[in-house]
Amino acid sequence: MSNPDDRTERAKEITDTVLEKAGELAEKAGHKAAELAELARERAPEVLDKAAELATQAVTTAAAAVDKATGGRFHEYLASVGAQKPPEPPEEED
């Protein structure tokens, strides 16, 4: 039968190895997360512009469908809603 002190020492060695590897993996994950966050910051304006464009198209299409379905009874209201522009974003401070 093995000596209990030998088993304890072996368990400590394994624990140290596992903790070292976990630290290395955590560091790699942190670097990758930073890279992905930077990519997201770079792409966000492009994605938001595209989303705004698609939302505008959806509102225009929906307004046209409602206008057609109601025989133009709400045309003026629909035209005024569709013509509204979103507010300008605040200027960034450095």
C-alpha positions as CSV (number, residue, x, y, z in Angstrom):
1,M,0.0,0.0,0.0
2,S,1.2,3.5,-0.8
3,N,2.4,5.9,1.8
4,P,-0.3,8.6,2.6
5,D,2.4,11.3,2.5
6,D,3.3,10.2,-1.1
7,R,-0.3,10.4,-2.2
8,T,-0.7,13.9,-0.6
9,E,2.5,15.1,-2.3
10,R,1.3,13.7,-5.7
11,A,-2.1,15.4,-5.2
12,K,-0.3,18.7,-4.6
13,E,1.7,18.3,-7.7
14,I,-1.4,17.6,-9.8
15,T,-3.2,20.5,-8.3
16,D,-0.3,22.8,-9.0
17,T,-0.2,21.6,-12.6
18,V,-3.9,22.1,-13.1
19,L,-3.8,25.6,-11.6
20,E,-0.9,26.5,-13.8
21,K,-2.7,25.3,-17.0
22,A,-5.9,27.0,-15.8
23,G,-4.0,30.3,-15.5
24,E,-2.6,29.9,-19.0
25,L,-6.0,29.2,-20.5
26,A,-7.6,32.1,-18.6
27,E,-4.9,34.4,-20.0
28,K,-5.5,33.2,-23.6
29,A,-9.3,33.5,-23.1
30,G,-8.8,37.1,-21.9
31,H,-6.7,38.0,-24.9
32,K,-9.3,36.5,-27.3
33,A,-12.1,38.3,-25.5
34,A,-10.2,41.6,-25.9
35,E,-9.8,40.9,-29.6
36,L,-13.4,40.1,-30.1
37,A,-14.5,43.2,-28.1
38,E,-12.4,45.4,-30.3
39,L,-13.9,43.8,-33.4
40,A,-17.3,44.4,-32.1
41,R,-16.5,48.1,-31.4
42,E,-15.2,48.5,-34.9
43,R,-18.2,46.8,-36.5
44,A,-21.0,48.2,-34.3
45,P,-21.5,51.4,-36.4
46,E,-21.7,49.5,-39.6
47,V,-24.2,47.0,-38.1
48,L,-26.3,49.8,-36.5
49,D,-26.4,51.7,-39.8
50,K,-27.7,48.6,-41.6
51,A,-30.2,47.9,-38.9
52,A,-31.5,51.5,-39.2
53,E,-31.8,51.1,-42.9
54,L,-33.7,47.9,-42.6
55,A,-36.0,49.4,-40.0
56,T,-36.8,52.3,-42.2
57,Q,-37.6,49.9,-45.1
58,A,-39.9,47.9,-42.7
59,V,-41.7,51.0,-41.6
60,T,-42.1,52.2,-45.2
61,T,-43.4,48.8,-46.3
62,A,-45.8,48.5,-43.4
63,A,-47.1,52.0,-43.9
64,A,-47.7,51.3,-47.6
65,A,-49.6,48.1,-46.7
66,V,-51.8,49.9,-44.1
67,D,-52.4,52.8,-46.5
68,K,-53.5,50.3,-49.2
69,A,-55.6,48.2,-46.8
70,T,-57.4,51.3,-45.5
71,G,-58.0,52.9,-48.9
72,G,-55.7,55.9,-48.0
73,R,-57.8,57.0,-45.0
74,F,-54.7,57.4,-42.9
75,H,-52.3,58.5,-45.6
76,E,-51.4,61.8,-44.0
77,Y,-50.8,60.3,-40.6
78,L,-48.7,57.4,-42.1
79,A,-46.7,59.9,-44.2
80,S,-45.9,62.0,-41.1
81,V,-44.8,59.0,-39.1
82,G,-42.7,57.6,-41.8
83,A,-41.0,61.0,-42.4
84,Q,-39.7,61.4,-38.9
85,K,-35.9,61.1,-38.6
86,P,-34.2,59.6,-35.6
87,P,-32.4,62.1,-33.3
88,E,-28.7,62.7,-34.0
89,P,-26.4,60.8,-31.7
90,P,-24.5,62.8,-29.1
91,E,-21.0,63.8,-30.0
92,E,-18.3,61.7,-28.4
93,E,-16.0,63.3,-25.9
94,D,-12.4,62.3,-25.9
